[in-house]
Amino acid sequence: MNEQIGELSTQLAKAAYERVVYKEERDIVEAPEVSFAEVHKELDEKRRLFRTLNRNLRSAAHDIVVEFRDEP
């Protein structure tokens, strides 16, 4: 999940702007390969899911009681 968030963050940065290649008498404008809005939405969903997983893990860590064999 964390790796996916990193990849989406990189994609979001690339989707945020158009790339302009300056040639002698003309400029070539390259649009982003992916839509900024779509990547932003997917990144937001992954971040929310990550937060939910993290909260559930922390909650489970505090709720679980382990009885060891050497303890009465």
CHARMM internal coordinates of N, CA and C (Angstrom, degrees):
IC EDIT
DIST 1 N 1 CA 1.4513
DIST 1 CA 1 C 1.5290
ANGL 1 N 1 CA 1 C 109.88
DIST 1 C 2 N 1.3194
ANGL 1 CA 1 C 2 N 115.32
DIHE 1 N 1 CA 1 C 2 N -43.39
DIST 2 N 2 CA 1.4605
ANGL 1 C 2 N 2 CA 119.94
DIHE 1 CA 1 C 2 N 2 CA -177.94
DIST 2 CA 2 C 1.5360
ANGL 2 N 2 CA 2 C 110.27
DIHE 1 C 2 N 2 CA 2 C -64.90
DIST 2 C 3 N 1.3321
ANGL 2 CA 2 C 3 N 117.19
DIHE 2 N 2 CA 2 C 3 N -38.21
DIST 3 N 3 CA 1.4581
ANGL 2 C 3 N 3 CA 121.39
DIHE 2 CA 2 C 3 N 3 CA 178.47
DIST 3 CA 3 C 1.5302
ANGL 3 N 3 CA 3 C 110.46
DIHE 2 C 3 N 3 CA 3 C -65.89
DIST 3 C 4 N 1.3234
ANGL 3 CA 3 C 4 N 116.72
DIHE 3 N 3 CA 3 C 4 N -40.58
DIST 4 N 4 CA 1.4632
ANGL 3 C 4 N 4 CA 120.49
DIHE 3 CA 3 C 4 N 4 CA 178.43
DIST 4 CA 4 C 1.5173
ANGL 4 N 4 CA 4 C 110.98
DIHE 3 C 4 N 4 CA 4 C -62.56
DIST 4 C 5 N 1.3249
ANGL 4 CA 4 C 5 N 116.82
DIHE 4 N 4 CA 4 C 5 N -39.38
DIST 5 N 5 CA 1.4597
ANGL 4 C 5 N 5 CA 120.52
DIHE 4 CA 4 C 5 N 5 CA 178.26
DIST 5 CA 5 C 1.5198
ANGL 5 N 5 CA 5 C 110.16
DIHE 4 C 5 N 5 CA 5 C -63.62
DIST 5 C 6 N 1.3249
ANGL 5 CA 5 C 6 N 117.27
DIHE 5 N 5 CA 5 C 6 N -41.25
DIST 6 N 6 CA 1.4607
ANGL 5 C 6 N 6 CA 121.22
DIHE 5 CA 5 C 6 N 6 CA 177.34
DIST 6 CA 6 C 1.5223
ANGL 6 N 6 CA 6 C 112.33
DIHE 5 C 6 N 6 CA 6 C -62.88
DIST 6 C 7 N 1.3215
ANGL 6 CA 6 C 7 N 116.41
DIHE 6 N 6 CA 6 C 7 N -43.22
DIST 7 N 7 CA 1.4694
ANGL 6 C 7 N 7 CA 120.49
DIHE 6 CA 6 C 7 N 7 CA 178.76
DIST 7 CA 7 C 1.5337
ANGL 7 N 7 CA 7 C 111.05
DIHE 6 C 7 N 7 CA 7 C -64.53
DIST 7 C 8 N 1.3251
ANGL 7 CA 7 C 8 N 116.10
DIHE 7 N 7 CA 7 C 8 N -43.42
DIST 8 N 8 CA 1.4639
ANGL 7 C 8 N 8 CA 119.85
DIHE 7 CA 7 C 8 N 8 CA 179.64
DIST 8 CA 8 C 1.5243
ANGL 8 N 8 CA 8 C 111.15
DIHE 7 C 8 N 8 CA 8 C -65.96
DIST 8 C 9 N 1.3072
ANGL 8 CA 8 C 9 N 117.05
DIHE 8 N 8 CA 8 C 9 N -35.63
DIST 9 N 9 CA 1.4573
ANGL 8 C 9 N 9 CA 120.53
DIHE 8 CA 8 C 9 N 9 CA 177.75
DIST 9 CA 9 C 1.5317
ANGL 9 N 9 CA 9 C 110.56
DIHE 8 C 9 N 9 CA 9 C -63.07
DIST 9 C 10 N 1.3278
ANGL 9 CA 9 C 10 N 116.32
DIHE 9 N 9 CA 9 C 10 N -41.10
DIST 10 N 10 CA 1.4636
ANGL 9 C 10 N 10 CA 120.81
DIHE 9 CA 9 C 10 N 10 CA 177.11
DIST 10 CA 10 C 1.5260
ANGL 10 N 10 CA 10 C 110.49
DIHE 9 C 10 N 10 CA 10 C -65.15
DIST 10 C 11 N 1.3214
ANGL 10 CA 10 C 11 N 116.75
DIHE 10 N 10 CA 10 C 11 N -43.17
DIST 11 N 11 CA 1.4713
ANGL 10 C 11 N 11 CA 120.68
DIHE 10 CA 10 C 11 N 11 CA 178.32
DIST 11 CA 11 C 1.5215
ANGL 11 N 11 CA 11 C 110.67
DIHE 10 C 11 N 11 CA 11 C -62.22
DIST 11 C 12 N 1.3216
ANGL 11 CA 11 C 12 N 116.35
DIHE 11 N 11 CA 11 C 12 N -38.88
DIST 12 N 12 CA 1.4653
ANGL 11 C 12 N 12 CA 120.51
DIHE 11 CA 11 C 12 N 12 CA -179.58
DIST 12 CA 12 C 1.5221
ANGL 12 N 12 CA 12 C 110.68
DIHE 11 C 12 N 12 CA 12 C -63.21
DIST 12 C 13 N 1.3216
ANGL 12 CA 12 C 13 N 116.44
DIHE 12 N 12 CA 12 C 13 N -41.68
DIST 13 N 13 CA 1.4655
ANGL 12 C 13 N 13 CA 120.21
DIHE 12 CA 12 C 13 N 13 CA 178.68
DIST 13 CA 13 C 1.5284
ANGL 13 N 13 CA 13 C 110.83
DIHE 12 C 13 N 13 CA 13 C -63.37
DIST 13 C 14 N 1.3327
ANGL 13 CA 13 C 14 N 116.93
DIHE 13 N 13 CA 13 C 14 N -38.74
DIST 14 N 14 CA 1.4674
ANGL 13 C 14 N 14 CA 120.45
DIHE 13 CA 13 C 14 N 14 CA 179.56
DIST 14 CA 14 C 1.5324
ANGL 14 N 14 CA 14 C 111.53
DIHE 13 C 14 N 14 CA 14 C -72.08
DIST 14 C 15 N 1.3290
ANGL 14 CA 14 C 15 N 116.98
DIHE 14 N 14 CA 14 C 15 N -30.99
DIST 15 N 15 CA 1.4595
ANGL 14 C 15 N 15 CA 121.25
DIHE 14 CA 14 C 15 N 15 CA -178.22
DIST 15 CA 15 C 1.5243
ANGL 15 N 15 CA 15 C 112.45
DIHE 14 C 15 N 15 CA 15 C -81.64
DIST 15 C 16 N 1.3177
ANGL 15 CA 15 C 16 N 117.46
DIHE 15 N 15 CA 15 C 16 N -7.46
DIST 16 N 16 CA 1.4587
ANGL 15 C 16 N 16 CA 121.56
DIHE 15 CA 15 C 16 N 16 CA -173.78
DIST 16 CA 16 C 1.5302
ANGL 16 N 16 CA 16 C 113.67
DIHE 15 C 16 N 16 CA 16 C -78.84
DIST 16 C 17 N 1.3142
ANGL 16 CA 16 C 17 N 117.20
DIHE 16 N 16 CA 16 C 17 N -13.83
DIST 17 N 17 CA 1.4601
ANGL 16 C 17 N 17 CA 118.17
DIHE 16 CA 16 C 17 N 17 CA -175.66
DIST 17 CA 17 C 1.5207
ANGL 17 N 17 CA 17 C 111.45
DIHE 16 C 17 N 17 CA 17 C -147.80
DIST 17 C 18 N 1.3359
ANGL 17 CA 17 C 18 N 115.57
DIHE 17 N 17 CA 17 C 18 N 160.13
DIST 18 N 18 CA 1.4539
ANGL 17 C 18 N 18 CA 121.67
DIHE 17 CA 17 C 18 N 18 CA 173.92
DIST 18 CA 18 C 1.5196
ANGL 18 N 18 CA 18 C 108.41
DIHE 17 C 18 N 18 CA 18 C -91.13
DIST 18 C 19 N 1.2870
ANGL 18 CA 18 C 19 N 115.65
DIHE 18 N 18 CA 18 C 19 N 145.77
DIST 19 N 19 CA 1.4667
ANGL 18 C 19 N 19 CA 120.61
DIHE 18 CA 18 C 19 N 19 CA 178.71
DIST 19 CA 19 C 1.5246
ANGL 19 N 19 CA 19 C 108.16
DIHE 18 C 19 N 19 CA 19 C -97.76
DIST 19 C 20 N 1.3106
ANGL 19 CA 19 C 20 N 116.78
DIHE 19 N 19 CA 19 C 20 N 130.73
DIST 20 N 20 CA 1.4662
ANGL 19 C 20 N 20 CA 121.33
DIHE 19 CA 19 C 20 N 20 CA -179.72
DIST 20 CA 20 C 1.5247
ANGL 20 N 20 CA 20 C 108.29
DIHE 19 C 20 N 20 CA 20 C -114.06
DIST 20 C 21 N 1.3380
ANGL 20 CA 20 C 21 N 114.95
DIHE 20 N 20 CA 20 C 21 N 123.53
DIST 21 N 21 CA 1.4546
ANGL 20 C 21 N 21 CA 121.10
DIHE 20 CA 20 C 21 N 21 CA 176.65
DIST 21 CA 21 C 1.5267
ANGL 21 N 21 CA 21 C 106.48
DIHE 20 C 21 N 21 CA 21 C -105.00
DIST 21 C 22 N 1.3113
ANGL 21 CA 21 C 22 N 116.26
DIHE 21 N 21 CA 21 C 22 N 118.29
DIST 22 N 22 CA 1.4523
ANGL 21 C 22 N 22 CA 120.97
DIHE 21 CA 21 C 22 N 22 CA -177.34
DIST 22 CA 22 C 1.5232
ANGL 22 N 22 CA 22 C 109.73
DIHE 21 C 22 N 22 CA 22 C -87.69
DIST 22 C 23 N 1.3240
ANGL 22 CA 22 C 23 N 115.67
DIHE 22 N 22 CA 22 C 23 N 120.23
DIST 23 N 23 CA 1.4669
ANGL 22 C 23 N 23 CA 121.64
DIHE 22 CA 22 C 23 N 23 CA 176.33
DIST 23 CA 23 C 1.5243
ANGL 23 N 23 CA 23 C 107.60
DIHE 22 C 23 N 23 CA 23 C -108.36
DIST 23 C 24 N 1.3067
ANGL 23 CA 23 C 24 N 116.66
DIHE 23 N 23 CA 23 C 24 N -179.29
DIST 24 N 24 CA 1.4730
ANGL 23 C 24 N 24 CA 121.07
DIHE 23 CA 23 C 24 N 24 CA -174.42
DIST 24 CA 24 C 1.5279
ANGL 24 N 24 CA 24 C 112.85
DIHE 23 C 24 N 24 CA 24 C -55.75
DIST 24 C 25 N 1.3082
ANGL 24 CA 24 C 25 N 118.03
DIHE 24 N 24 CA 24 C 25 N -57.29
DIST 25 N 25 CA 1.4735
ANGL 24 C 25 N 25 CA 119.54
DIHE 24 CA 24 C 25 N 25 CA -177.02
DIST 25 CA 25 C 1.5216
ANGL 25 N 25 CA 25 C 113.29
DIHE 24 C 25 N 25 CA 25 C -120.21
DIST 25 C 26 N 1.3025
ANGL 25 CA 25 C 26 N 116.42
DIHE 25 N 25 CA 25 C 26 N 9.41
DIST 26 N 26 CA 1.4669
ANGL 25 C 26 N 26 CA 119.33
DIHE 25 CA 25 C 26 N 26 CA -178.95
DIST 26 CA 26 C 1.5234
ANGL 26 N 26 CA 26 C 109.35
DIHE 25 C 26 N 26 CA 26 C -150.06
DIST 26 C 27 N 1.2942
ANGL 26 CA 26 C 27 N 115.08
DIHE 26 N 26 CA 26 C 27 N 156.61
DIST 27 N 27 CA 1.4537
ANGL 26 C 27 N 27 CA 120.95
DIHE 26 CA 26 C 27 N 27 CA 176.60
DIST 27 CA 27 C 1.5270
ANGL 27 N 27 CA 27 C 108.37
DIHE 26 C 27 N 27 CA 27 C -111.57
DIST 27 C 28 N 1.3063
ANGL 27 CA 27 C 28 N 116.38
DIHE 27 N 27 CA 27 C 28 N 138.10
DIST 28 N 28 CA 1.4533
ANGL 27 C 28 N 28 CA 121.12
DIHE 27 CA 27 C 28 N 28 CA 176.92
DIST 28 CA 28 C 1.5230
ANGL 28 N 28 CA 28 C 106.96
DIHE 27 C 28 N 28 CA 28 C -106.05
DIST 28 C 29 N 1.3293
ANGL 28 CA 28 C 29 N 116.29
DIHE 28 N 28 CA 28 C 29 N 120.30
DIST 29 N 29 CA 1.4637
ANGL 28 C 29 N 29 CA 122.25
DIHE 28 CA 28 C 29 N 29 CA 179.87
DIST 29 CA 29 C 1.5162
ANGL 29 N 29 CA 29 C 108.11
DIHE 28 C 29 N 29 CA 29 C -103.24
DIST 29 C 30 N 1.3068
ANGL 29 CA 29 C 30 N 115.22
DIHE 29 N 29 CA 29 C 30 N 119.02
DIST 30 N 30 CA 1.4551
ANGL 29 C 30 N 30 CA 120.82
DIHE 29 CA 29 C 30 N 30 CA 178.93
DIST 30 CA 30 C 1.5226
ANGL 30 N 30 CA 30 C 109.19
DIHE 29 C 30 N 30 CA 30 C -104.27
DIST 30 C 31 N 1.3100
ANGL 30 CA 30 C 31 N 116.11
DIHE 30 N 30 CA 30 C 31 N 118.88
DIST 31 N 31 CA 1.4661
ANGL 30 C 31 N 31 CA 121.37
DIHE 30 CA 30 C 31 N 31 CA 178.68
DIST 31 CA 31 C 1.5267
ANGL 31 N 31 CA 31 C 109.02
DIHE 30 C 31 N 31 CA 31 C -75.07
DIST 31 C 32 N 1.3115
ANGL 31 CA 31 C 32 N 117.82
DIHE 31 N 31 CA 31 C 32 N 154.64
DIST 32 N 32 CA 1.4677
ANGL 31 C 32 N 32 CA 120.64
DIHE 31 CA 31 C 32 N 32 CA 177.12
DIST 32 CA 32 C 1.5305
ANGL 32 N 32 CA 32 C 110.56
DIHE 31 C 32 N 32 CA 32 C -60.83
DIST 32 C 33 N 1.3255
ANGL 32 CA 32 C 33 N 115.93
DIHE 32 N 32 CA 32 C 33 N 150.00
DIST 33 N 33 CA 1.4599
ANGL 32 C 33 N 33 CA 120.64
DIHE 32 CA 32 C 33 N 33 CA -179.30
DIST 33 CA 33 C 1.5297
ANGL 33 N 33 CA 33 C 112.06
DIHE 32 C 33 N 33 CA 33 C -71.06
DIST 33 C 34 N 1.3106
ANGL 33 CA 33 C 34 N 116.75
DIHE 33 N 33 CA 33 C 34 N -31.81
DIST 34 N 34 CA 1.4646
ANGL 33 C 34 N 34 CA 121.16
DIHE 33 CA 33 C 34 N 34 CA -178.68
DIST 34 CA 34 C 1.5268
ANGL 34 N 34 CA 34 C 109.67
DIHE 33 C 34 N 34 CA 34 C -121.99
DIST 34 C 35 N 1.3074
ANGL 34 CA 34 C 35 N 115.39
DIHE 34 N 34 CA 34 C 35 N 156.52
DIST 35 N 35 CA 1.4580
ANGL 34 C 35 N 35 CA 121.69
DIHE 34 CA 34 C 35 N 35 CA -179.39
DIST 35 CA 35 C 1.5285
ANGL 35 N 35 CA 35 C 110.75
DIHE 34 C 35 N 35 CA 35 C -74.98
DIST 35 C 36 N 1.3182
ANGL 35 CA 35 C 36 N 115.94
DIHE 35 N 35 CA 35 C 36 N 132.99
DIST 36 N 36 CA 1.4676
ANGL 35 C 36 N 36 CA 121.32
DIHE 35 CA 35 C 36 N 36 CA 178.66
DIST 36 CA 36 C 1.5273
ANGL 36 N 36 CA 36 C 110.00
DIHE 35 C 36 N 36 CA 36 C -59.41
DIST 36 C 37 N 1.3306
ANGL 36 CA 36 C 37 N 116.68
DIHE 36 N 36 CA 36 C 37 N -44.91
DIST 37 N 37 CA 1.4698
ANGL 36 C 37 N 37 CA 120.67
DIHE 36 CA 36 C 37 N 37 CA -176.81
DIST 37 CA 37 C 1.5223
ANGL 37 N 37 CA 37 C 111.58
DIHE 36 C 37 N 37 CA 37 C -62.59
DIST 37 C 38 N 1.3365
ANGL 37 CA 37 C 38 N 116.93
DIHE 37 N 37 CA 37 C 38 N -41.26
DIST 38 N 38 CA 1.4610
ANGL 37 C 38 N 38 CA 120.31
DIHE 37 CA 37 C 38 N 38 CA -179.33
DIST 38 CA 38 C 1.5278
ANGL 38 N 38 CA 38 C 111.25
DIHE 37 C 38 N 38 CA 38 C -66.35
DIST 38 C 39 N 1.3288
ANGL 38 CA 38 C 39 N 116.41
DIHE 38 N 38 CA 38 C 39 N -45.25
DIST 39 N 39 CA 1.4604
ANGL 38 C 39 N 39 CA 120.09
DIHE 38 CA 38 C 39 N 39 CA -179.63
DIST 39 CA 39 C 1.5269
ANGL 39 N 39 CA 39 C 110.18
DIHE 38 C 39 N 39 CA 39 C -65.87
DIST 39 C 40 N 1.3212
ANGL 39 CA 39 C 40 N 116.90
DIHE 39 N 39 CA 39 C 40 N -40.00
DIST 40 N 40 CA 1.4707
ANGL 39 C 40 N 40 CA 120.77
DIHE 39 CA 39 C 40 N 40 CA 178.98
DIST 40 CA 40 C 1.5244
ANGL 40 N 40 CA 40 C 110.46
DIHE 39 C 40 N 40 CA 40 C -62.07
DIST 40 C 41 N 1.3214
ANGL 40 CA 40 C 41 N 116.69
DIHE 40 N 40 CA 40 C 41 N -42.68
DIST 41 N 41 CA 1.4649
ANGL 40 C 41 N 41 CA 121.09
DIHE 40 CA 40 C 41 N 41 CA 179.86
DIST 41 CA 41 C 1.5356
ANGL 41 N 41 CA 41 C 110.49
DIHE 40 C 41 N 41 CA 41 C -64.13
DIST 41 C 42 N 1.3340
ANGL 41 CA 41 C 42 N 117.10
DIHE 41 N 41 CA 41 C 42 N -45.62
DIST 42 N 42 CA 1.4587
ANGL 41 C 42 N 42 CA 120.94
DIHE 41 CA 41 C 42 N 42 CA -179.47
DIST 42 CA 42 C 1.5369
ANGL 42 N 42 CA 42 C 111.18
DIHE 41 C 42 N 42 CA 42 C -65.01
DIST 42 C 43 N 1.3336
ANGL 42 CA 42 C 43 N 116.10
DIHE 42 N 42 CA 42 C 43 N -40.89
DIST 43 N 43 CA 1.4617
ANGL 42 C 43 N 43 CA 120.26
DIHE 42 CA 42 C 43 N 43 CA 178.37
DIST 43 CA 43 C 1.5271
ANGL 43 N 43 CA 43 C 110.67
DIHE 42 C 43 N 43 CA 43 C -63.15
DIST 43 C 44 N 1.3209
ANGL 43 CA 43 C 44 N 117.15
DIHE 43 N 43 CA 43 C 44 N -41.84
DIST 44 N 44 CA 1.4604
ANGL 43 C 44 N 44 CA 121.42
DIHE 43 CA 43 C 44 N 44 CA 178.65
DIST 44 CA 44 C 1.5265
ANGL 44 N 44 CA 44 C 110.83
DIHE 43 C 44 N 44 CA 44 C -62.46
DIST 44 C 45 N 1.3414
ANGL 44 CA 44 C 45 N 116.85
DIHE 44 N 44 CA 44 C 45 N -41.46
DIST 45 N 45 CA 1.4639
ANGL 44 C 45 N 45 CA 120.56
DIHE 44 CA 44 C 45 N 45 CA 178.54
DIST 45 CA 45 C 1.5248
ANGL 45 N 45 CA 45 C 111.18
DIHE 44 C 45 N 45 CA 45 C -63.76
DIST 45 C 46 N 1.3377
ANGL 45 CA 45 C 46 N 117.09
DIHE 45 N 45 CA 45 C 46 N -42.74
DIST 46 N 46 CA 1.4697
ANGL 45 C 46 N 46 CA 121.02
DIHE 45 CA 45 C 46 N 46 CA 179.93
DIST 46 CA 46 C 1.5215
ANGL 46 N 46 CA 46 C 110.60
DIHE 45 C 46 N 46 CA 46 C -65.57
DIST 46 C 47 N 1.3191
ANGL 46 CA 46 C 47 N 117.56
DIHE 46 N 46 CA 46 C 47 N -39.17
DIST 47 N 47 CA 1.4618
ANGL 46 C 47 N 47 CA 120.51
DIHE 46 CA 46 C 47 N 47 CA 178.71
DIST 47 CA 47 C 1.5191
ANGL 47 N 47 CA 47 C 111.33
DIHE 46 C 47 N 47 CA 47 C -65.05
DIST 47 C 48 N 1.3386
ANGL 47 CA 47 C 48 N 116.80
DIHE 47 N 47 CA 47 C 48 N -40.83
DIST 48 N 48 CA 1.4631
ANGL 47 C 48 N 48 CA 120.37
DIHE 47 CA 47 C 48 N 48 CA 177.84
DIST 48 CA 48 C 1.5344
ANGL 48 N 48 CA 48 C 110.82
DIHE 47 C 48 N 48 CA 48 C -64.26
DIST 48 C 49 N 1.3269
ANGL 48 CA 48 C 49 N 116.01
DIHE 48 N 48 CA 48 C 49 N -42.61
DIST 49 N 49 CA 1.4603
ANGL 48 C 49 N 49 CA 120.60
DIHE 48 CA 48 C 49 N 49 CA 178.46
DIST 49 CA 49 C 1.5295
ANGL 49 N 49 CA 49 C 110.30
DIHE 48 C 49 N 49 CA 49 C -63.00
DIST 49 C 50 N 1.3274
ANGL 49 CA 49 C 50 N 117.09
DIHE 49 N 49 CA 49 C 50 N -41.65
DIST 50 N 50 CA 1.4656
ANGL 49 C 50 N 50 CA 121.39
DIHE 49 CA 49 C 50 N 50 CA 178.46
DIST 50 CA 50 C 1.5226
ANGL 50 N 50 CA 50 C 110.55
DIHE 49 C 50 N 50 CA 50 C -61.66
DIST 50 C 51 N 1.3245
ANGL 50 CA 50 C 51 N 116.76
DIHE 50 N 50 CA 50 C 51 N -43.93
DIST 51 N 51 CA 1.4674
ANGL 50 C 51 N 51 CA 120.18
DIHE 50 CA 50 C 51 N 51 CA 178.93
DIST 51 CA 51 C 1.5278
ANGL 51 N 51 CA 51 C 111.24
DIHE 50 C 51 N 51 CA 51 C -62.80
DIST 51 C 52 N 1.3369
ANGL 51 CA 51 C 52 N 116.17
DIHE 51 N 51 CA 51 C 52 N -40.80
DIST 52 N 52 CA 1.4633
ANGL 51 C 52 N 52 CA 120.60
DIHE 51 CA 51 C 52 N 52 CA 178.75
DIST 52 CA 52 C 1.5251
ANGL 52 N 52 CA 52 C 110.55
DIHE 51 C 52 N 52 CA 52 C -63.16
DIST 52 C 53 N 1.3301
ANGL 52 CA 52 C 53 N 116.33
DIHE 52 N 52 CA 52 C 53 N -45.74
DIST 53 N 53 CA 1.4637
ANGL 52 C 53 N 53 CA 120.03
DIHE 52 CA 52 C 53 N 53 CA 178.04
DIST 53 CA 53 C 1.5237
ANGL 53 N 53 CA 53 C 111.41
DIHE 52 C 53 N 53 CA 53 C -61.06
DIST 53 C 54 N 1.3159
ANGL 53 CA 53 C 54 N 116.03
DIHE 53 N 53 CA 53 C 54 N -42.82
DIST 54 N 54 CA 1.4578
ANGL 53 C 54 N 54 CA 120.84
DIHE 53 CA 53 C 54 N 54 CA -179.95
DIST 54 CA 54 C 1.5313
ANGL 54 N 54 CA 54 C 111.00
DIHE 53 C 54 N 54 CA 54 C -63.03
DIST 54 C 55 N 1.3133
ANGL 54 CA 54 C 55 N 117.16
DIHE 54 N 54 CA 54 C 55 N -43.17
DIST 55 N 55 CA 1.4747
ANGL 54 C 55 N 55 CA 120.87
DIHE 54 CA 54 C 55 N 55 CA 178.33
DIST 55 CA 55 C 1.5260
ANGL 55 N 55 CA 55 C 110.74
DIHE 54 C 55 N 55 CA 55 C -63.35
DIST 55 C 56 N 1.3405
ANGL 55 CA 55 C 56 N 116.21
DIHE 55 N 55 CA 55 C 56 N -42.23
DIST 56 N 56 CA 1.4655
ANGL 55 C 56 N 56 CA 119.48
DIHE 55 CA 55 C 56 N 56 CA -179.93
DIST 56 CA 56 C 1.5247
ANGL 56 N 56 CA 56 C 111.20
DIHE 55 C 56 N 56 CA 56 C -65.48
DIST 56 C 57 N 1.3118
ANGL 56 CA 56 C 57 N 117.38
DIHE 56 N 56 CA 56 C 57 N -39.56
DIST 57 N 57 CA 1.4623
ANGL 56 C 57 N 57 CA 120.57
DIHE 56 CA 56 C 57 N 57 CA 177.73
DIST 57 CA 57 C 1.5239
ANGL 57 N 57 CA 57 C 111.32
DIHE 56 C 57 N 57 CA 57 C -63.97
DIST 57 C 58 N 1.3119
ANGL 57 CA 57 C 58 N 116.72
DIHE 57 N 57 CA 57 C 58 N -44.11
DIST 58 N 58 CA 1.4672
ANGL 57 C 58 N 58 CA 120.14
DIHE 57 CA 57 C 58 N 58 CA 178.50
DIST 58 CA 58 C 1.5195
ANGL 58 N 58 CA 58 C 111.37
DIHE 57 C 58 N 58 CA 58 C -64.54
DIST 58 C 59 N 1.3103
ANGL 58 CA 58 C 59 N 116.30
DIHE 58 N 58 CA 58 C 59 N -41.21
DIST 59 N 59 CA 1.4634
ANGL 58 C 59 N 59 CA 120.32
DIHE 58 CA 58 C 59 N 59 CA 178.98
DIST 59 CA 59 C 1.5207
ANGL 59 N 59 CA 59 C 110.27
DIHE 58 C 59 N 59 CA 59 C -63.78
DIST 59 C 60 N 1.3204
ANGL 59 CA 59 C 60 N 117.04
DIHE 59 N 59 CA 59 C 60 N -43.60
DIST 60 N 60 CA 1.4640
ANGL 59 C 60 N 60 CA 120.68
DIHE 59 CA 59 C 60 N 60 CA 179.73
DIST 60 CA 60 C 1.5203
ANGL 60 N 60 CA 60 C 110.86
DIHE 59 C 60 N 60 CA 60 C -65.01
DIST 60 C 61 N 1.3043
ANGL 60 CA 60 C 61 N 117.37
DIHE 60 N 60 CA 60 C 61 N -35.99
DIST 61 N 61 CA 1.4587
ANGL 60 C 61 N 61 CA 120.75
DIHE 60 CA 60 C 61 N 61 CA -179.80
DIST 61 CA 61 C 1.5250
ANGL 61 N 61 CA 61 C 111.23
DIHE 60 C 61 N 61 CA 61 C -64.97
DIST 61 C 62 N 1.3088
ANGL 61 CA 61 C 62 N 117.87
DIHE 61 N 61 CA 61 C 62 N -29.67
DIST 62 N 62 CA 1.4611
ANGL 61 C 62 N 62 CA 121.29
DIHE 61 CA 61 C 62 N 62 CA -179.54
DIST 62 CA 62 C 1.5292
ANGL 62 N 62 CA 62 C 112.55
DIHE 61 C 62 N 62 CA 62 C -89.00
DIST 62 C 63 N 1.3242
ANGL 62 CA 62 C 63 N 116.65
DIHE 62 N 62 CA 62 C 63 N -21.36
DIST 63 N 63 CA 1.4620
ANGL 62 C 63 N 63 CA 120.37
DIHE 62 CA 62 C 63 N 63 CA -175.86
DIST 63 CA 63 C 1.5255
ANGL 63 N 63 CA 63 C 113.86
DIHE 62 C 63 N 63 CA 63 C -92.93
DIST 63 C 64 N 1.2999
ANGL 63 CA 63 C 64 N 117.40
DIHE 63 N 63 CA 63 C 64 N -23.62
DIST 64 N 64 CA 1.4661
ANGL 63 C 64 N 64 CA 120.49
DIHE 63 CA 63 C 64 N 64 CA -174.51
DIST 64 CA 64 C 1.5241
ANGL 64 N 64 CA 64 C 110.04
DIHE 63 C 64 N 64 CA 64 C -81.54
DIST 64 C 65 N 1.3047
ANGL 64 CA 64 C 65 N 115.16
DIHE 64 N 64 CA 64 C 65 N 132.62
DIST 65 N 65 CA 1.4630
ANGL 64 C 65 N 65 CA 121.85
DIHE 64 CA 64 C 65 N 65 CA 177.26
DIST 65 CA 65 C 1.5227
ANGL 65 N 65 CA 65 C 107.11
DIHE 64 C 65 N 65 CA 65 C -114.35
DIST 65 C 66 N 1.2988
ANGL 65 CA 65 C 66 N 116.10
DIHE 65 N 65 CA 65 C 66 N 128.78
DIST 66 N 66 CA 1.4627
ANGL 65 C 66 N 66 CA 121.15
DIHE 65 CA 65 C 66 N 66 CA -179.15
DIST 66 CA 66 C 1.5183
ANGL 66 N 66 CA 66 C 108.51
DIHE 65 C 66 N 66 CA 66 C -110.92
DIST 66 C 67 N 1.3281
ANGL 66 CA 66 C 67 N 116.09
DIHE 66 N 66 CA 66 C 67 N 130.87
DIST 67 N 67 CA 1.4500
ANGL 66 C 67 N 67 CA 121.11
DIHE 66 CA 66 C 67 N 67 CA 175.87
DIST 67 CA 67 C 1.5192
ANGL 67 N 67 CA 67 C 107.87
DIHE 66 C 67 N 67 CA 67 C -103.96
DIST 67 C 68 N 1.3176
ANGL 67 CA 67 C 68 N 116.26
DIHE 67 N 67 CA 67 C 68 N 117.13
DIST 68 N 68 CA 1.4505
ANGL 67 C 68 N 68 CA 121.02
DIHE 67 CA 67 C 68 N 68 CA 179.86
DIST 68 CA 68 C 1.5183
ANGL 68 N 68 CA 68 C 109.74
DIHE 67 C 68 N 68 CA 68 C -84.05
DIST 68 C 69 N 1.3026
ANGL 68 CA 68 C 69 N 117.91
DIHE 68 N 68 CA 68 C 69 N 153.75
DIST 69 N 69 CA 1.4696
ANGL 68 C 69 N 69 CA 122.63
DIHE 68 CA 68 C 69 N 69 CA -177.97
DIST 69 CA 69 C 1.5317
ANGL 69 N 69 CA 69 C 111.80
DIHE 68 C 69 N 69 CA 69 C -65.69
DIST 69 C 70 N 1.3209
ANGL 69 CA 69 C 70 N 116.84
DIHE 69 N 69 CA 69 C 70 N -34.52
DIST 70 N 70 CA 1.4616
ANGL 69 C 70 N 70 CA 118.31
DIHE 69 CA 69 C 70 N 70 CA -176.39
DIST 70 CA 70 C 1.5289
ANGL 70 N 70 CA 70 C 113.15
DIHE 69 C 70 N 70 CA 70 C -82.41
DIST 70 C 71 N 1.3262
ANGL 70 CA 70 C 71 N 117.58
DIHE 70 N 70 CA 70 C 71 N -1.96
DIST 71 N 71 CA 1.4661
ANGL 70 C 71 N 71 CA 120.76
DIHE 70 CA 70 C 71 N 71 CA 177.32
DIST 71 CA 71 C 1.5299
ANGL 71 N 71 CA 71 C 109.58
DIHE 70 C 71 N 71 CA 71 C -102.77
DIST 71 C 72 N 1.3115
ANGL 71 CA 71 C 72 N 117.03
DIHE 71 N 71 CA 71 C 72 N 142.54
DIST 72 N 72 CA 1.4864
ANGL 71 C 72 N 72 CA 119.24
DIHE 71 CA 71 C 72 N 72 CA -179.71
DIST 72 CA 72 C 1.5118
ANGL 72 N 72 CA 72 C 112.57
DIHE 71 C 72 N 72 CA 72 C -72.73
END
COOR INIT
IC SEED 1 N 1 CA 1 C
IC BUILD
